[in-house]
Amino acid sequence: MFTGQIIMIFKLNKETQNLESFRSSWIPKELELEKYLLPQKDSDQLILEPSVFGEELLLVSNQVKTREKKRSDILALDRAGNAVIVEIKRDVGTLGVETQALQYLSDFSSYQGQNFIARFAKKNQSLEENIRRFLGGNIPIENINRHSRVILMARSFDRSLFSMGEWLSKSGIAFRCIEYTPFEINNEFFLSFSVAFDHSSELAYPLTFQSQAREPGYFWHNIGFAQDDWWAWLVRKRQISTGFSNQAGDEGEQILKSYVAGDVIIAYAKGKGAVGWGKVENPNTYHLLTAGDPDDRLKGTHLHRLQIAWKAVAPHLDQGIRPEILRKDFGIYHPISTSVSIDGDKGRKLIVLLNQKFAASPKKE
Protein backbone atom coordinates (compact mmCIF):
# COMPACT_ATOMS: atom_id res chain seq x y z
CA MET A 1 0.00 0.00 0.00
CA PHE A 2 1.22 3.48 -0.84
CA THR A 3 -0.15 6.68 0.65
CA GLY A 4 1.56 9.68 -0.90
CA GLN A 5 1.83 13.30 0.11
CA ILE A 6 -0.05 16.26 -1.32
CA ILE A 7 1.91 18.16 -3.95
CA MET A 8 1.83 21.83 -2.98
CA ILE A 9 2.76 24.79 -5.17
CA PHE A 10 4.25 27.76 -3.33
CA LYS A 11 5.10 31.29 -4.40
CA LEU A 12 8.16 33.01 -2.95
CA ASN A 13 7.46 36.44 -1.44
CA LYS A 14 10.61 38.35 -2.43
CA GLU A 15 10.12 40.96 0.29
CA THR A 16 9.58 38.65 3.26
CA GLN A 17 11.44 35.67 1.78
CA ASN A 18 8.55 33.51 2.93
CA LEU A 19 6.70 30.85 1.04
CA GLU A 20 3.07 31.64 0.31
CA SER A 21 0.62 28.94 -0.71
CA PHE A 22 -0.44 29.31 -4.31
CA ARG A 23 -3.85 28.45 -5.68
CA SER A 24 -4.35 28.73 -9.39
CA SER A 25 -7.31 30.61 -10.78
CA TRP A 26 -7.35 28.00 -13.54
CA ILE A 27 -9.24 24.90 -12.50
CA PRO A 28 -10.15 22.69 -15.47
CA LYS A 29 -13.61 21.18 -15.57
CA GLU A 30 -13.96 17.40 -15.42
CA LEU A 31 -14.58 17.03 -19.15
CA GLU A 32 -11.60 19.28 -19.89
CA LEU A 33 -9.30 17.18 -17.72
CA GLU A 34 -10.64 14.02 -19.34
CA LYS A 35 -9.84 15.46 -22.76
CA TYR A 36 -6.26 16.21 -21.69
CA LEU A 37 -5.79 12.63 -20.49
CA LEU A 38 -7.11 11.01 -23.66
CA PRO A 39 -4.88 10.35 -26.68
CA GLN A 40 -5.14 13.05 -29.32
CA LYS A 41 -7.81 12.33 -31.91
CA ASP A 42 -5.47 12.97 -34.84
CA SER A 43 -2.91 10.56 -33.39
CA ASP A 44 -2.68 6.79 -33.78
CA GLN A 45 -1.56 6.62 -30.14
CA LEU A 46 -4.16 4.69 -28.12
CA ILE A 47 -2.46 4.59 -24.71
CA LEU A 48 -3.20 6.97 -21.86
CA GLU A 49 -0.18 8.98 -20.71
CA PRO A 50 1.98 6.48 -18.72
CA SER A 51 3.65 9.23 -16.69
CA VAL A 52 0.26 10.22 -15.24
CA PHE A 53 -0.97 6.71 -14.42
CA GLY A 54 2.33 5.04 -13.65
CA GLU A 55 1.64 2.29 -16.21
CA GLU A 56 0.46 1.83 -19.76
CA LEU A 57 -3.33 1.71 -20.11
CA LEU A 58 -5.09 1.06 -23.41
CA LEU A 59 -8.06 3.34 -23.99
CA VAL A 60 -11.21 1.27 -24.53
CA SER A 61 -13.69 4.15 -24.51
CA ASN A 62 -14.73 7.28 -22.66
CA GLN A 63 -18.12 8.50 -21.47
CA VAL A 64 -19.34 4.90 -21.52
CA LYS A 65 -22.97 4.32 -20.58
CA THR A 66 -23.84 1.66 -18.02
CA ARG A 67 -27.04 -0.36 -18.02
CA GLU A 68 -28.47 2.30 -15.70
CA LYS A 69 -27.63 4.97 -18.33
CA LYS A 70 -24.92 6.51 -16.16
CA ARG A 71 -21.64 7.57 -17.76
CA SER A 72 -18.19 6.43 -16.75
CA ASP A 73 -15.40 8.93 -17.53
CA ILE A 74 -12.74 6.59 -18.93
CA LEU A 75 -12.61 2.83 -19.41
CA ALA A 76 -9.19 1.35 -20.12
CA LEU A 77 -7.38 -1.99 -20.13
CA ASP A 78 -4.17 -2.76 -18.26
CA ARG A 79 -1.31 -5.10 -19.24
CA ALA A 80 -2.99 -7.94 -17.35
CA GLY A 81 -6.00 -7.60 -19.64
CA ASN A 82 -8.22 -6.18 -16.90
CA ALA A 83 -10.61 -3.26 -17.08
CA VAL A 84 -9.62 -0.05 -15.31
CA ILE A 85 -12.35 2.44 -14.47
CA VAL A 86 -10.98 6.00 -14.23
CA GLU A 87 -13.24 8.52 -12.52
CA ILE A 88 -12.41 12.22 -12.43
CA LYS A 89 -13.55 14.85 -9.92
CA ARG A 90 -12.88 18.53 -10.45
CA ASP A 91 -12.21 19.33 -6.80
CA VAL A 92 -12.16 17.17 -3.65
CA GLY A 93 -12.79 13.43 -3.74
CA THR A 94 -14.88 12.51 -0.71
CA LEU A 95 -16.61 9.40 0.57
CA GLY A 96 -19.28 8.53 -1.96
CA VAL A 97 -17.20 9.06 -5.08
CA GLU A 98 -15.94 5.49 -4.78
CA THR A 99 -19.54 4.25 -4.71
CA GLN A 100 -20.12 5.78 -8.12
CA ALA A 101 -16.97 4.12 -9.46
CA LEU A 102 -17.99 0.79 -7.93
CA GLN A 103 -21.34 0.97 -9.71
CA TYR A 104 -19.47 1.22 -13.00
CA LEU A 105 -17.12 -1.56 -11.94
CA SER A 106 -20.06 -3.80 -11.04
CA ASP A 107 -21.53 -3.27 -14.52
CA PHE A 108 -18.34 -3.55 -16.58
CA SER A 109 -16.84 -6.49 -14.66
CA SER A 110 -19.71 -8.70 -15.82
CA TYR A 111 -18.29 -8.61 -19.36
CA GLN A 112 -15.34 -10.93 -19.96
CA GLY A 113 -13.52 -12.32 -22.98
CA GLN A 114 -15.38 -11.93 -26.25
CA ASN A 115 -18.36 -10.51 -24.35
CA PHE A 116 -16.16 -7.61 -23.23
CA ILE A 117 -15.13 -6.93 -26.83
CA ALA A 118 -18.71 -7.22 -28.10
CA ARG A 119 -19.96 -4.85 -25.41
CA PHE A 120 -17.45 -2.06 -26.00
CA ALA A 121 -16.64 -2.48 -29.70
CA LYS A 122 -19.83 -0.57 -30.49
CA LYS A 123 -17.92 2.69 -30.00
CA ASN A 124 -14.54 1.25 -30.99
CA GLN A 125 -14.68 -0.93 -34.11
CA SER A 126 -10.96 -1.79 -33.91
CA LEU A 127 -11.11 -2.79 -30.25
CA GLU A 128 -10.23 -6.48 -30.63
CA GLU A 129 -7.23 -5.81 -32.87
CA ASN A 130 -6.07 -3.01 -30.56
CA ILE A 131 -6.29 -5.32 -27.56
CA ARG A 132 -4.28 -8.02 -29.34
CA ARG A 133 -1.66 -5.46 -30.31
CA PHE A 134 -1.52 -4.11 -26.76
CA LEU A 135 -1.29 -7.46 -24.99
CA GLY A 136 1.08 -9.03 -27.52
CA GLY A 137 -0.69 -12.39 -27.41
CA ASN A 138 0.34 -12.99 -23.79
CA ILE A 139 -3.20 -12.83 -22.45
CA PRO A 140 -5.75 -14.98 -24.31
CA ILE A 141 -8.86 -13.10 -25.37
CA GLU A 142 -11.01 -15.38 -23.20
CA ASN A 143 -9.08 -14.19 -20.12
CA ILE A 144 -9.80 -10.49 -20.66
CA ASN A 145 -11.25 -8.69 -17.64
CA ARG A 146 -11.07 -11.47 -15.06
CA HIS A 147 -10.49 -8.69 -12.52
CA SER A 148 -11.43 -5.01 -12.66
CA ARG A 149 -10.04 -2.07 -10.70
CA VAL A 150 -10.59 1.60 -9.96
CA ILE A 151 -8.50 4.76 -10.33
CA LEU A 152 -9.91 7.98 -8.88
CA MET A 153 -8.52 11.38 -9.85
CA ALA A 154 -9.20 14.65 -8.01
CA ARG A 155 -7.47 17.83 -6.86
CA SER A 156 -7.36 16.36 -3.35
CA PHE A 157 -8.96 13.58 -1.35
CA ASP A 158 -10.70 13.33 1.97
CA ARG A 159 -8.35 10.99 3.85
CA SER A 160 -11.31 8.96 5.11
CA LEU A 161 -11.65 7.76 1.51
CA PHE A 162 -8.38 5.89 1.94
CA SER A 163 -9.90 3.79 4.71
CA MET A 164 -12.53 2.72 2.21
CA GLY A 165 -9.71 1.95 -0.24
CA GLU A 166 -8.09 -0.29 2.38
CA TRP A 167 -11.34 -2.17 2.85
CA LEU A 168 -11.90 -2.53 -0.89
CA SER A 169 -8.38 -3.89 -1.41
CA LYS A 170 -9.03 -6.55 1.23
CA SER A 171 -12.11 -7.47 -0.78
CA GLY A 172 -9.95 -7.95 -3.88
CA ILE A 173 -10.61 -4.60 -5.58
CA ALA A 174 -7.42 -2.72 -6.50
CA PHE A 175 -7.86 0.97 -5.71
CA ARG A 176 -5.70 3.99 -6.53
CA CYS A 177 -6.10 7.75 -6.00
CA ILE A 178 -4.22 10.29 -8.14
CA GLU A 179 -4.15 13.97 -7.17
CA TYR A 180 -3.68 16.67 -9.76
CA THR A 181 -2.57 20.26 -9.26
CA PRO A 182 -3.30 22.93 -11.88
CA PHE A 183 -1.14 26.05 -12.02
CA GLU A 184 -0.23 28.80 -14.41
CA ILE A 185 3.00 30.71 -15.07
CA ASN A 186 3.17 33.65 -17.47
CA ASN A 187 -0.19 32.73 -18.99
CA GLU A 188 0.93 29.13 -19.59
CA PHE A 189 -1.07 26.33 -17.97
CA PHE A 190 0.44 23.30 -16.23
CA LEU A 191 -0.80 20.16 -14.52
CA SER A 192 1.14 18.01 -12.09
CA PHE A 193 0.04 14.55 -10.96
CA SER A 194 0.96 12.47 -7.93
CA VAL A 195 -0.23 9.17 -6.49
CA ALA A 196 -1.94 9.89 -3.16
CA PHE A 197 -3.02 6.33 -2.40
CA ASP A 198 -2.32 3.00 -4.06
CA HIS A 199 -3.44 -0.38 -2.89
CA SER A 200 -3.02 -2.41 -6.06
CA SER A 201 -2.07 -6.03 -6.35
CA GLU A 202 1.34 -6.83 -7.84
CA LEU A 203 -0.61 -8.79 -10.45
CA ALA A 204 -1.75 -5.44 -11.84
CA TYR A 205 1.72 -5.07 -13.34
CA PRO A 206 2.55 -8.48 -14.88
CA LEU A 207 4.80 -7.04 -17.59
CA THR A 208 6.80 -4.67 -15.41
CA PHE A 209 9.87 -6.80 -14.91
CA GLN A 210 12.80 -6.49 -12.57
CA SER A 211 16.03 -7.85 -14.01
CA GLN A 212 16.51 -10.33 -11.20
CA ALA A 213 12.94 -11.61 -11.32
CA ARG A 214 12.46 -13.15 -14.74
CA GLU A 215 13.95 -15.24 -17.52
CA PRO A 216 14.77 -13.70 -20.93
CA GLY A 217 11.82 -13.26 -23.26
CA TYR A 218 10.76 -12.06 -26.70
CA PHE A 219 9.73 -8.45 -27.31
CA TRP A 220 8.50 -6.20 -30.04
CA HIS A 221 10.39 -2.92 -30.03
CA ASN A 222 9.18 -0.07 -32.19
CA ILE A 223 12.13 1.78 -33.76
CA GLY A 224 10.12 5.00 -33.59
CA PHE A 225 10.77 6.47 -37.04
CA ALA A 226 10.14 4.39 -40.15
CA GLN A 227 13.01 5.89 -42.13
CA ASP A 228 15.77 3.93 -43.85
CA ASP A 229 18.57 6.26 -42.76
CA TRP A 230 17.48 6.04 -39.11
CA TRP A 231 17.20 2.25 -39.26
CA ALA A 232 20.61 1.95 -40.96
CA TRP A 233 22.12 4.11 -38.24
CA LEU A 234 20.62 1.97 -35.44
CA VAL A 235 21.98 -1.16 -37.08
CA ARG A 236 25.41 0.33 -37.64
CA LYS A 237 25.64 1.59 -34.05
CA ARG A 238 24.11 -1.63 -32.67
CA GLN A 239 21.45 0.23 -30.69
CA ILE A 240 17.76 0.43 -29.88
CA SER A 241 16.20 3.65 -28.65
CA THR A 242 13.17 5.22 -27.00
CA GLY A 243 11.88 8.75 -26.67
CA PHE A 244 8.92 9.84 -24.48
CA SER A 245 10.00 13.02 -22.64
CA ASN A 246 13.69 12.18 -23.23
CA GLN A 247 14.47 12.76 -19.57
CA ALA A 248 15.94 10.64 -16.81
CA GLY A 249 13.38 8.40 -15.15
CA ASP A 250 10.69 8.65 -17.83
CA GLU A 251 8.92 5.75 -19.53
CA GLY A 252 11.62 5.54 -22.19
CA GLU A 253 14.31 4.86 -19.60
CA GLN A 254 12.11 2.36 -17.78
CA ILE A 255 11.49 0.37 -20.97
CA LEU A 256 15.16 0.03 -21.88
CA LYS A 257 16.15 -0.73 -18.29
CA SER A 258 13.48 -3.44 -18.08
CA TYR A 259 15.32 -5.56 -20.66
CA VAL A 260 17.58 -8.28 -19.28
CA ALA A 261 20.56 -10.11 -20.77
CA GLY A 262 19.32 -12.62 -23.31
CA ASP A 263 16.11 -10.79 -24.23
CA VAL A 264 15.30 -11.19 -27.91
CA ILE A 265 14.27 -7.90 -29.49
CA ILE A 266 12.26 -7.96 -32.71
CA ALA A 267 12.41 -4.54 -34.35
CA TYR A 268 9.18 -3.14 -35.74
CA ALA A 269 8.74 -0.18 -38.07
CA LYS A 270 5.30 1.36 -38.42
CA GLY A 271 3.65 0.27 -41.64
CA LYS A 272 6.65 -1.88 -42.58
CA GLY A 273 6.37 -4.75 -40.11
CA ALA A 274 9.17 -6.82 -38.57
CA VAL A 275 12.51 -5.53 -39.88
CA GLY A 276 15.07 -7.47 -37.86
CA TRP A 277 16.01 -9.03 -34.57
CA GLY A 278 18.82 -8.99 -32.05
CA LYS A 279 19.74 -9.83 -28.46
CA VAL A 280 20.40 -7.73 -25.42
CA GLU A 281 23.80 -8.88 -24.17
CA ASN A 282 24.55 -6.27 -21.52
CA PRO A 283 21.59 -4.29 -20.12
CA ASN A 284 24.03 -2.05 -18.27
CA THR A 285 24.85 -0.31 -21.57
CA TYR A 286 21.76 1.90 -21.18
CA HIS A 287 22.57 5.60 -21.47
CA LEU A 288 20.75 8.89 -21.98
CA LEU A 289 22.14 11.17 -24.63
CA THR A 290 22.29 14.94 -24.30
CA ALA A 291 20.45 16.86 -27.02
CA GLY A 292 23.01 17.94 -29.59
CA ASP A 293 25.29 14.95 -28.93
CA PRO A 294 26.95 13.62 -32.13
CA ASP A 295 24.72 10.52 -31.78
CA ASP A 296 21.58 12.65 -31.48
CA ARG A 297 20.37 11.91 -34.99
CA LEU A 298 16.77 13.00 -34.45
CA LYS A 299 17.26 16.49 -33.01
CA GLY A 300 16.48 15.90 -29.36
CA THR A 301 14.18 12.89 -29.66
CA HIS A 302 14.86 9.21 -28.96
CA LEU A 303 17.70 10.06 -26.60
CA HIS A 304 17.41 6.85 -24.54
CA ARG A 305 19.80 4.21 -25.94
CA LEU A 306 20.72 0.59 -25.28
CA GLN A 307 23.29 -1.59 -27.04
CA ILE A 308 22.02 -4.67 -28.86
CA ALA A 309 23.67 -7.42 -30.87
CA TRP A 310 21.75 -7.44 -34.15
CA LYS A 311 21.51 -10.91 -35.69
CA ALA A 312 19.47 -10.48 -38.88
CA VAL A 313 18.16 -7.19 -40.25
CA ALA A 314 16.41 -5.87 -43.33
CA PRO A 315 18.69 -3.75 -45.55
CA HIS A 316 15.67 -1.54 -46.27
CA LEU A 317 12.48 -1.10 -44.25
CA ASP A 318 10.27 -1.86 -47.25
CA GLN A 319 11.61 -5.43 -47.10
CA GLY A 320 10.12 -6.00 -43.65
CA ILE A 321 7.61 -8.78 -42.95
CA ARG A 322 4.35 -6.95 -43.31
CA PRO A 323 1.78 -6.65 -40.48
CA GLU A 324 -0.83 -8.64 -42.41
CA ILE A 325 1.61 -11.54 -42.82
CA LEU A 326 2.45 -11.40 -39.13
CA ARG A 327 -1.23 -11.73 -38.26
CA LYS A 328 -2.05 -14.42 -40.81
CA ASP A 329 0.99 -16.70 -40.55
CA PHE A 330 2.13 -16.16 -36.97
CA GLY A 331 -0.90 -14.88 -35.06
CA ILE A 332 1.19 -11.90 -33.97
CA TYR A 333 -0.27 -8.41 -34.00
CA HIS A 334 1.98 -5.43 -34.55
CA PRO A 335 2.65 -3.50 -31.32
CA ILE A 336 0.52 -0.64 -30.09
CA SER A 337 3.25 0.72 -27.81
CA THR A 338 7.03 0.99 -27.86
CA SER A 339 7.68 -2.39 -26.24
CA VAL A 340 5.35 -5.39 -26.04
CA SER A 341 6.12 -8.91 -24.87
CA ILE A 342 5.57 -11.66 -27.47
CA ASP A 343 4.59 -15.28 -26.88
CA GLY A 344 7.81 -17.30 -26.92
CA ASP A 345 6.70 -19.97 -29.40
CA LYS A 346 5.42 -17.37 -31.85
CA GLY A 347 8.55 -15.29 -31.38
CA ARG A 348 10.83 -18.25 -32.17
CA LYS A 349 8.92 -19.02 -35.37
CA LEU A 350 9.21 -15.42 -36.48
CA ILE A 351 12.97 -15.46 -35.79
CA VAL A 352 13.33 -18.43 -38.15
CA LEU A 353 11.74 -16.47 -40.98
CA LEU A 354 13.77 -13.36 -40.23
CA ASN A 355 16.95 -15.45 -40.36
CA GLN A 356 15.93 -16.95 -43.69
CA LYS A 357 15.06 -13.60 -45.18
CA PHE A 358 17.92 -11.53 -43.75
CA ALA A 359 20.70 -14.06 -43.27
CA ALA A 360 23.68 -11.67 -43.21
CA SER A 361 24.53 -10.25 -39.81
CA PRO A 362 25.25 -6.51 -39.63
CA LYS A 363 28.85 -5.47 -39.57
CA LYS A 364 30.34 -3.67 -36.62
CA GLU A 365 31.34 -0.06 -37.21
URFENRA-V582661 format. One record per residue. RES is the residue in one small letter. PSI is psi in radians with two decimals (* if undefined). NEAR is the number of other ideal C-beta (glycine too) atoms within 12 Angstrom. Layout:
res=RES psi=PSI near=NEAR
res=RES psi=PSI near=NEAR
This chain:
res=m psi=2.42 near=23
res=f psi=2.22 near=20
res=t psi=1.91 near=22
res=g psi=-3.05 near=21
res=q psi=2.66 near=14
res=i psi=2.35 near=22
res=i psi=2.06 near=22
res=m psi=2.49 near=18
res=i psi=2.21 near=24
res=f psi=2.65 near=14
res=k psi=2.37 near=18
res=l psi=2.12 near=13
res=n psi=1.90 near=12
res=k psi=-0.48 near=9
res=e psi=-0.83 near=7
res=t psi=-0.23 near=9
res=q psi=0.51 near=9
res=n psi=2.72 near=11
res=l psi=2.31 near=13
res=e psi=2.31 near=15
res=s psi=2.45 near=15
res=f psi=2.28 near=20
res=r psi=2.09 near=18
res=s psi=2.52 near=22
res=s psi=-0.24 near=11
res=w psi=1.99 near=22
res=i psi=1.82 near=23
res=p psi=2.54 near=27
res=k psi=2.88 near=16
res=e psi=-0.77 near=27
res=l psi=-0.54 near=17
res=e psi=-0.84 near=19
res=l psi=-0.70 near=32
res=e psi=-0.75 near=29
res=k psi=-0.69 near=18
res=y psi=-0.55 near=25
res=l psi=-0.43 near=33
res=l psi=2.64 near=29
res=p psi=2.60 near=27
res=q psi=2.45 near=15
res=k psi=-0.54 near=11
res=d psi=0.21 near=6
res=s psi=2.65 near=11
res=d psi=0.12 near=19
res=q psi=2.26 near=23
res=l psi=0.16 near=29
res=i psi=2.34 near=35
res=l psi=2.64 near=37
res=e psi=1.97 near=30
res=p psi=-0.56 near=33
res=s psi=-0.43 near=26
res=v psi=-0.77 near=32
res=f psi=-0.18 near=35
res=g psi=0.22 near=28
res=e psi=2.90 near=34
res=e psi=2.24 near=41
res=l psi=2.23 near=39
res=l psi=2.19 near=43
res=l psi=2.14 near=41
res=v psi=-0.89 near=43
res=s psi=2.93 near=35
res=n psi=2.74 near=30
res=q psi=0.90 near=24
res=v psi=2.29 near=32
res=k psi=2.41 near=20
res=t psi=3.13 near=25
res=r psi=-0.40 near=15
res=e psi=0.20 near=12
res=k psi=0.32 near=11
res=k psi=2.82 near=21
res=r psi=2.19 near=23
res=s psi=2.46 near=36
res=d psi=-1.06 near=38
res=i psi=2.35 near=40
res=l psi=2.20 near=44
res=a psi=3.09 near=46
res=l psi=2.36 near=47
res=d psi=3.14 near=44
res=r psi=-0.24 near=35
res=a psi=0.02 near=34
res=g psi=0.36 near=37
res=n psi=2.59 near=41
res=a psi=2.47 near=45
res=v psi=2.06 near=45
res=i psi=2.09 near=44
res=v psi=2.08 near=43
res=e psi=2.36 near=42
res=i psi=2.32 near=38
res=k psi=2.42 near=33
res=r psi=-0.61 near=23
res=d psi=-1.97 near=22
res=v psi=2.33 near=24
res=g psi=2.07 near=38
res=t psi=3.00 near=22
res=l psi=2.29 near=19
res=g psi=-0.60 near=19
res=v psi=-0.57 near=34
res=e psi=-0.48 near=38
res=t psi=-0.71 near=20
res=q psi=-0.80 near=26
res=a psi=-0.66 near=43
res=l psi=-0.52 near=29
res=q psi=-0.74 near=23
res=y psi=-0.73 near=37
res=l psi=-0.72 near=36
res=s psi=-0.70 near=22
res=d psi=-0.94 near=28
res=f psi=-0.53 near=38
res=s psi=-0.24 near=29
res=s psi=-0.16 near=18
res=y psi=2.10 near=31
res=q psi=2.72 near=25
res=g psi=-2.36 near=20
res=q psi=-0.49 near=19
res=n psi=-0.62 near=18
res=f psi=-0.80 near=35
res=i psi=-0.79 near=30
res=a psi=-0.66 near=17
res=r psi=-0.72 near=29
res=f psi=-0.07 near=35
res=a psi=-0.14 near=20
res=k psi=-0.62 near=15
res=k psi=-0.14 near=17
res=n psi=1.53 near=25
res=q psi=-0.42 near=13
res=s psi=0.29 near=22
res=l psi=-0.83 near=31
res=e psi=-0.79 near=26
res=e psi=-0.71 near=23
res=n psi=-0.68 near=31
res=i psi=-0.76 near=39
res=r psi=-0.70 near=33
res=r psi=-0.63 near=32
res=f psi=-0.73 near=41
res=l psi=-0.25 near=36
res=g psi=0.34 near=39
res=g psi=0.07 near=33
res=n psi=-0.46 near=31
res=i psi=2.01 near=31
res=p psi=2.56 near=18
res=i psi=-0.66 near=27
res=e psi=-0.26 near=14
res=n psi=0.08 near=21
res=i psi=2.34 near=37
res=n psi=0.77 near=36
res=r psi=-0.45 near=24
res=h psi=2.52 near=28
res=s psi=2.77 near=38
res=r psi=3.03 near=45
res=v psi=2.39 near=49
res=i psi=2.15 near=49
res=l psi=2.50 near=48
res=m psi=2.28 near=42
res=a psi=2.95 near=36
res=r psi=-0.61 near=36
res=s psi=2.95 near=32
res=f psi=2.44 near=36
res=d psi=2.15 near=25
res=r psi=-0.38 near=22
res=s psi=-0.38 near=18
res=l psi=-0.52 near=34
res=f psi=-0.52 near=31
res=s psi=-0.68 near=20
res=m psi=-0.68 near=30
res=g psi=-0.67 near=38
res=e psi=-0.80 near=23
res=w psi=-0.74 near=19
res=l psi=-0.71 near=30
res=s psi=-0.62 near=26
res=k psi=-0.36 near=15
res=s psi=0.09 near=19
res=g psi=0.21 near=21
res=i psi=1.92 near=31
res=a psi=2.43 near=36
res=f psi=2.23 near=43
res=r psi=2.51 near=46
res=c psi=2.25 near=47
res=i psi=2.18 near=42
res=e psi=2.48 near=37
res=y psi=2.58 near=40
res=t psi=2.02 near=30
res=p psi=2.50 near=30
res=f psi=2.83 near=26
res=e psi=2.48 near=19
res=i psi=2.11 near=13
res=n psi=0.82 near=7
res=n psi=0.27 near=10
res=e psi=2.48 near=11
res=f psi=2.44 near=19
res=f psi=2.69 near=20
res=l psi=2.31 near=28
res=s psi=2.62 near=20
res=f psi=2.50 near=30
res=s psi=2.55 near=30
res=v psi=2.08 near=32
res=a psi=-0.49 near=34
res=f psi=2.37 near=38
res=d psi=2.02 near=31
res=h psi=1.23 near=32
res=s psi=2.53 near=34
res=s psi=2.62 near=23
res=e psi=-0.42 near=16
res=l psi=-0.20 near=19
res=a psi=-0.24 near=34
res=y psi=1.02 near=27
res=p psi=-0.33 near=26
res=l psi=0.23 near=32
res=t psi=1.70 near=26
res=f psi=2.59 near=25
res=q psi=2.47 near=15
res=s psi=-0.55 near=21
res=q psi=0.02 near=10
res=a psi=0.10 near=14
res=r psi=2.83 near=19
res=e psi=2.78 near=15
res=p psi=2.61 near=22
res=g psi=-2.95 near=33
res=y psi=2.37 near=37
res=f psi=2.40 near=44
res=w psi=2.54 near=46
res=h psi=2.02 near=44
res=n psi=2.21 near=37
res=i psi=-0.15 near=45
res=g psi=-0.88 near=34
res=f psi=2.06 near=27
res=a psi=1.20 near=24
res=q psi=2.34 near=22
res=d psi=-0.72 near=22
res=d psi=-0.62 near=16
res=w psi=-0.78 near=28
res=w psi=-0.78 near=36
res=a psi=-0.65 near=26
res=w psi=-0.75 near=26
res=l psi=-0.74 near=41
res=v psi=-0.82 near=36
res=r psi=-0.67 near=19
res=k psi=-0.09 near=28
res=r psi=1.01 near=30
res=q psi=2.76 near=37
res=i psi=2.80 near=47
res=s psi=2.85 near=41
res=t psi=2.88 near=40
res=g psi=-1.55 near=30
res=f psi=-2.25 near=30
res=s psi=-0.01 near=22
res=n psi=0.68 near=27
res=q psi=2.71 near=21
res=a psi=2.33 near=19
res=g psi=-0.09 near=16
res=d psi=-3.11 near=24
res=e psi=-0.59 near=31
res=g psi=-0.76 near=36
res=e psi=-0.73 near=29
res=q psi=-0.68 near=30
res=i psi=-0.90 near=40
res=l psi=-0.60 near=38
res=k psi=-0.22 near=29
res=s psi=-0.30 near=36
res=y psi=2.52 near=39
res=v psi=2.86 near=27
res=a psi=2.27 near=22
res=g psi=-0.21 near=21
res=d psi=2.38 near=37
res=v psi=2.16 near=38
res=i psi=2.12 near=52
res=i psi=2.01 near=51
res=a psi=2.37 near=46
res=y psi=2.38 near=43
res=a psi=2.28 near=36
res=k psi=2.21 near=29
res=g psi=-0.21 near=19
res=k psi=-0.49 near=30
res=g psi=-2.67 near=37
res=a psi=2.17 near=49
res=v psi=0.07 near=46
res=g psi=3.03 near=46
res=w psi=2.76 near=40
res=g psi=-3.14 near=37
res=k psi=2.51 near=31
res=v psi=2.06 near=36
res=e psi=-0.64 near=22
res=n psi=1.71 near=19
res=p psi=-0.24 near=27
res=n psi=0.01 near=15
res=t psi=0.04 near=22
res=y psi=2.42 near=29
res=h psi=2.73 near=24
res=l psi=2.09 near=28
res=l psi=2.76 near=30
res=t psi=2.38 near=16
res=a psi=2.31 near=18
res=g psi=-0.14 near=12
res=d psi=2.61 near=17
res=p psi=-0.48 near=10
res=d psi=0.00 near=24
res=d psi=1.48 near=22
res=r psi=-0.24 near=28
res=l psi=0.47 near=26
res=k psi=0.99 near=15
res=g psi=0.03 near=16
res=t psi=2.80 near=21
res=h psi=0.96 near=36
res=l psi=-0.26 near=33
res=h psi=2.28 near=39
res=r psi=2.62 near=33
res=l psi=2.40 near=41
res=q psi=2.52 near=27
res=i psi=2.54 near=37
res=a psi=1.73 near=27
res=w psi=2.41 near=37
res=k psi=-0.76 near=26
res=a psi=2.19 near=33
res=v psi=2.63 near=38
res=a psi=2.31 near=35
res=p psi=-0.57 near=20
res=h psi=2.51 near=19
res=l psi=-0.56 near=31
res=d psi=-0.23 near=17
res=q psi=0.05 near=21
res=g psi=2.81 near=36
res=i psi=1.99 near=37
res=r psi=2.67 near=26
res=p psi=-0.67 near=27
res=e psi=-0.57 near=18
res=i psi=-0.68 near=21
res=l psi=-0.71 near=33
res=r psi=-0.84 near=22
res=k psi=-0.83 near=13
res=d psi=-0.40 near=18
res=f psi=-0.18 near=32
res=g psi=0.47 near=20
res=i psi=2.27 near=40
res=y psi=2.43 near=34
res=h psi=2.60 near=39
res=p psi=2.62 near=41
res=i psi=-0.14 near=33
res=s psi=3.12 near=39
res=t psi=-0.75 near=36
res=s psi=2.23 near=44
res=v psi=2.32 near=38
res=s psi=2.50 near=38
res=i psi=2.48 near=38
res=d psi=2.31 near=26
res=g psi=-0.79 near=22
res=d psi=-0.75 near=17
res=k psi=-0.69 near=29
res=g psi=-0.74 near=32
res=r psi=-0.70 near=20
res=k psi=-0.68 near=24
res=l psi=-0.65 near=40
res=i psi=-0.69 near=30
res=v psi=-0.81 near=21
res=l psi=-0.72 near=28
res=l psi=-0.68 near=37
res=n psi=-0.70 near=23
res=q psi=-0.68 near=13
res=k psi=-0.61 near=24
res=f psi=1.19 near=30
res=a psi=-0.63 near=16
res=a psi=2.28 near=17
res=s psi=2.57 near=19
res=p psi=2.57 near=29
res=k psi=2.56 near=12
res=k psi=2.58 near=11
res=e psi=* near=13
